[in-house]
């Protein structure tokens, strides 16, 4: 039987929500093994001078414990 754990992480990107998600998973993978899935819980953006300047995501990352 597998035991899974879920952690919540925040990430941002100047490019897109997808880039922010990929960066969060890449960073988490440096210290977590067996990442199984990622759930995008929330998305938001920062607006400066009438332009979107930053994309933000709130993610839940699921990984298997050894």
FIMITOR-194492 format. One record per residue (C-alpha): x, y, z; residue in three letters. Coordinates in Angstrom, 2 decimals. Layout:
<dotis>
@xx X yy Y zz Z type ala
...
</dotis>
This chain:
<dotis>
@xx 0.00 yy 0.00 zz 0.00 type unk
@xx 1.34 yy 3.43 zz -0.93 type unk
@xx 1.31 yy 6.35 zz 1.48 type unk
@xx 0.95 yy 9.73 zz -0.22 type unk
@xx 1.56 yy 13.20 zz 1.16 type unk
@xx 0.28 yy 16.53 zz -0.15 type unk
@xx 2.09 yy 19.82 zz 0.27 type unk
@xx 1.01 yy 23.29 zz -0.77 type unk
@xx 3.42 yy 25.56 zz -2.64 type unk
@xx 3.25 yy 29.00 zz -4.22 type unk
@xx 5.07 yy 29.98 zz -7.39 type unk
@xx 5.22 yy 32.89 zz -9.80 type unk
@xx 6.44 yy 33.65 zz -13.31 type unk
@xx 6.63 yy 36.70 zz -15.55 type unk
@xx 5.74 yy 34.45 zz -18.52 type unk
@xx 2.59 yy 32.42 zz -17.71 type unk
@xx 0.69 yy 30.31 zz -15.20 type unk
@xx 2.04 yy 27.22 zz -16.95 type unk
@xx 5.62 yy 28.43 zz -16.49 type unk
@xx 4.95 yy 29.12 zz -12.81 type unk
@xx 3.56 yy 25.58 zz -12.42 type unk
@xx 6.55 yy 23.99 zz -14.19 type unk
@xx 8.99 yy 25.99 zz -12.05 type unk
@xx 7.24 yy 24.93 zz -8.83 type unk
@xx 7.39 yy 21.25 zz -9.79 type unk
@xx 11.04 yy 21.53 zz -10.88 type unk
@xx 12.02 yy 23.16 zz -7.59 type unk
@xx 10.02 yy 20.66 zz -5.51 type unk
@xx 11.61 yy 17.75 zz -7.40 type unk
@xx 15.03 yy 18.86 zz -6.13 type unk
@xx 14.09 yy 17.80 zz -2.59 type unk
@xx 11.09 yy 15.48 zz -3.06 type unk
@xx 11.10 yy 12.04 zz -4.62 type unk
@xx 8.19 yy 10.25 zz -6.25 type unk
@xx 6.07 yy 13.26 zz -7.20 type unk
@xx 2.82 yy 11.82 zz -8.54 type unk
@xx 0.64 yy 14.81 zz -9.41 type unk
@xx 0.10 yy 18.53 zz -9.14 type unk
@xx -3.24 yy 20.28 zz -8.62 type unk
@xx -3.54 yy 23.96 zz -9.46 type unk
@xx -5.71 yy 25.22 zz -6.63 type unk
@xx -5.69 yy 28.93 zz -7.48 type unk
@xx -4.36 yy 31.37 zz -10.06 type unk
@xx -3.85 yy 35.11 zz -9.81 type unk
@xx -1.92 yy 37.86 zz -11.52 type unk
@xx -0.21 yy 41.11 zz -10.58 type unk
@xx -1.02 yy 44.16 zz -12.69 type unk
@xx 1.35 yy 47.11 zz -13.01 type unk
@xx 0.71 yy 50.11 zz -15.24 type unk
@xx -2.25 yy 48.40 zz -16.89 type unk
@xx -0.23 yy 45.30 zz -17.85 type unk
@xx 0.01 yy 41.84 zz -16.30 type unk
@xx 3.50 yy 41.71 zz -14.80 type unk
@xx 3.44 yy 38.43 zz -12.88 type unk
@xx 1.44 yy 35.21 zz -12.93 type unk
@xx 0.96 yy 33.38 zz -9.61 type unk
@xx -0.21 yy 29.87 zz -8.82 type unk
@xx -1.09 yy 28.08 zz -5.61 type unk
@xx -0.41 yy 24.35 zz -6.09 type unk
@xx -0.89 yy 21.11 zz -4.22 type unk
@xx 1.86 yy 18.61 zz -4.98 type unk
@xx 1.26 yy 14.93 zz -4.18 type unk
@xx 4.20 yy 12.60 zz -3.65 type unk
@xx 4.69 yy 9.05 zz -2.39 type unk
@xx 6.52 yy 8.48 zz 0.88 type unk
@xx 9.23 yy 5.84 zz 0.94 type unk
</dotis>
